[in-house]
């Protein structure tokens, strides 16, 4: 996919906010001294009176967002995933989740691909944390198109939403005809031998892996699951019944993320041999994002190798 256009989903987030700001006058954006990195600076430039820098005080920012939502605004609280889900967890839980307020959390720089910032900033636990909050919708888009549509869907959804965006540029997979709906996954490639369920930057890797598997006569079904909560249980079960084997791929700890969500559904509804691809219960490390993605086998080659090993056990 070297010739495919690549865009970081954090860029998509900033551009989508600025575009939606024209349409929805109640949108306000909060940031924790990271507007340049989260790309909410695009919104700030266009609507300076509706952008608020809360400083390096993420818990306070979530409380402010809760108050704005209670007053009828549609606040987007933006910062790195490590700080949105990790540092501010208590405020997200008690001030936003418990009263089920209409706050949207834009969490950028998630996962190992953050790169040189290292383990302290490479949040690999955020989905697990957010999944435990009742009523929290969790979105992890695969590309620029899906990210923009996810932001719009978040605005139109009444309730708290956690959106996960990346620092690294990823291939644009979908065109302007792509339809996005919260709670619905998409089959990108039909298959009969194994189901590869992925989200975020691992979706393009899953498609590359499927191509390599096809060269060996293995027909892999590839599914993009942007909405981790609520999960598209019907699609997951149908694919498991169809192929008899399931692999999940995500840029997150294998504990608590997409793999856990899929395993929970299958264990209750359709017990199926399964393997989880992700960071295997460890912290990240400092290094170039692309090299880390390759080292932790979250790229196309790495996903291919792990699926092949799983199938030949």
VENDA-V91266 format. One record per pair of residues at least 12 apart in sequence whose ideal C-beta (glycine too) atoms are under 8 Angstrom apart, sorted by the first residue. I is the first residue (numbers start at 1). J is the second residue. Records with the same first field share a line. If there is no record, write none. Layout:
I = J  J
//
This chain:
1 = 171  204  207  208  300
4 = 171  172
5 = 171  172
6 = 169  170  171  172
7 = 143  144  169  170  172
8 = 165  166  167  168  169  170
9 = 141  143  144  147  165  166  170
10 = 37  38  39  108  109  165  166  167
11 = 39  144
12 = 141  143  144  145  147  148  151  165
13 = 38  39  40  78  106  108  147  151  163  165
14 = 38  39  40  41  42  43
15 = 39  42  148
16 = 147  148  151  152
17 = 29  40  42  43  76  106  151
18 = 42  43  45  46  47
19 = 148
20 = 151  152  155
21 = 43  46  47  50
24 = 74  155
26 = 72  73  74
27 = 50  73  74  75  76  155
28 = 50  51  52  68  73  74  75  76
29 = 43  44  47  50  51  52  75  76  78
30 = 51  52  53  54  61  64  65  68  75  76  77  78
31 = 44  51  52  53  54  61  78  79
32 = 53  54  55  56  57  58  61  78  79  83
33 = 53  54  55  56
34 = 78  79  80  108
35 = 51  53  78
37 = 80  108  109
38 = 78  79  80  106  108  109
39 = 108
40 = 76  78  106
52 = 64
58 = 79  83  84  87  88  91
59 = 87  88  90  91
60 = 91
61 = 77  79  88
62 = 77  88  91  92  95  96  103  105
63 = 91  95
64 = 77
65 = 77  96  103  105
66 = 91  95  96  99  101  103
69 = 96  101  102  103
70 = 99  101
74 = 102  104  155
75 = 102  103  104
76 = 104  105  106
77 = 103  104  105  106
78 = 105  106  107  108
79 = 106  107  108
80 = 107  108  109  110  121  123
81 = 107  108  109  110  111  123  126  164
82 = 109  120  121  122  123  126
84 = 105  106  107  126  162
85 = 105  107  123  125  126  129  130  162
86 = 123  125  126  129
89 = 129
92 = 105  130  133  160
93 = 133
96 = 160
97 = 133  134  135  136  160
100 = 135  159  160
101 = 159  160
102 = 158  159  160
103 = 160  161
104 = 154  155  160  161  163
105 = 160  161  162  163
106 = 151  163  165
107 = 123  126  162  163  164  165
108 = 165  166  167
109 = 121  123  165  166  167
110 = 123  126  140  164  165  166  200  251  252
111 = 123  124  166  200  201  251  252
112 = 124  251  279  284  289  292  293  296  298
113 = 166  167  168  201  251  289  290  292  293
114 = 167  284  289
115 = 167  168  286  287  288  289  290  292
116 = 286  287  288  289
117 = 286
118 = 284  285  286
119 = 283  284  285  286
122 = 283  284
124 = 251  252  253  278  279  283  284
125 = 252  253  256
126 = 162  164  252
127 = 140  164  228  250  252  256  257  258
128 = 252  253  255  256  257  260
129 = 256
130 = 162  229
131 = 228  229  256  257  260  261
133 = 160
135 = 159  160
136 = 160  161  162  229
137 = 154  157  159  160  161  162  182  227  229  230
138 = 161  162  164  227  228  229
139 = 153  154  161  162  163  164  182  226  227  228
140 = 163  164  199  200  226  228  250  258
141 = 163  164  165  199  200  226
142 = 170  173  174  198  199  200  201  203  204  224  226
143 = 170  171  172  173  174  203  204
144 = 170  172
145 = 172  173  174  175  176  178
146 = 173  174  178  180  224  226
147 = 165
149 = 178  180
150 = 163  180  226
151 = 163
153 = 180  181  182
157 = 182
164 = 200
166 = 200  201  251
167 = 289
168 = 201  289  290  293
170 = 200  201  204
171 = 204
173 = 188  203  204  207  224
180 = 226
182 = 227  230
183 = 227  230  231  232
184 = 227  232  235
185 = 197  223  224  225  226  227  232  235  236
186 = 223  224  226
187 = 221  222  223  235  239
188 = 203  207  222  223  224
189 = 207  210  220  221  222
190 = 221
191 = 210  219  220  221  222  243
192 = 219  221  242  243
193 = 213  218  219  220  243  245  311
194 = 213  218  220  221  243  245  246  247  307  310  311
195 = 220  221  223  239  240  242  243  245  246  247
196 = 209  210  220  221  222  223  247  248  249  303  307
197 = 223  225  236  239  246  247  248  249  258  262
198 = 222  223  224  225  248  249  250  258  303
199 = 224  225  226  228  250  258
200 = 250  251  252
201 = 251  293  298
202 = 249  250  251  277  298  303
203 = 222  224
204 = 300
205 = 249  298  299  300  302  303
206 = 222  249  300  303
207 = 222  300
208 = 299  300  301  303  304
209 = 300  301  303  304  307
210 = 222
211 = 300
212 = 300  301  304
213 = 304  307  308
216 = 308
218 = 308  311
220 = 307
221 = 239  242  243
223 = 235  236  239
225 = 258  262
228 = 257  258  261
229 = 261
231 = 261  262  265
233 = 265  269
236 = 262  265  266
237 = 265  266  269  270
240 = 266  270  272
241 = 270
244 = 272  273
245 = 272  273  274  310  311
246 = 262  266  272  273  274  275
247 = 274  275  276  277  303  306  307  310
248 = 262  263  274  275  276  277  278
249 = 277  278  298  303
250 = 277  278
251 = 278  279  293  298
252 = 278  279
253 = 278  279  280  281
254 = 276  277  278  279  280  281
255 = 281
257 = 278
258 = 278
259 = 274  276  277  278
260 = 276
262 = 274
263 = 276
275 = 306  307  310
277 = 297  298  302  303  306  307
278 = 298
279 = 296  298
//
